[in-house]
Amino acid sequence: MNDRHHNIDYVELTVTDLDQAKRFYTEAFGWSFNDYGPEYSGIQSPAGGDAPEIGGLALGERPSRGGPFVLLYSEDLDASAEAVRKAGGEVVNGPYGFPGGRRFHFTDPSGNELGVWAQE
C-alpha cells in the first residue's frame, strides 16, 4: 500500500440536487454510483465493482469554499495530522471515525480545506 500513502484518494463534490447530478455525470461521463441514502452517492471506479470508489456526490448547499473536497490516504493518520500541524496547516476537524476508518480535515496556509483518511 506504500504507493497510496499521501496520494489523492477520493474526491467529494457538493451538489444541490443529487438525482440531477447523478443523471448529469452518468450522461456526460458514463459514471456509475453506489447509493447510500438520499444525501450521498459514491462514484464507482472505472476499474469495476470490486475496486474502491473514487469519489462521491454529497447533497448540500452550494459550495462556499471553492470546489471539490479532496481526501488523501495515509498509512498513519496521527503522524499525518502532526505533519500537517508542523508544516503550518491547521487540523480543523477530527480525527474521527467513519465507516471504513478514521479521518481528519485540515486547512493549508491559504485556507484550502482537504482531508486525510486511514483504514482502521
Order of alpha helices (4+ residues) and beta strands (2+ residues): beta-alpha-beta-beta-beta-beta-alpha-beta-beta-beta
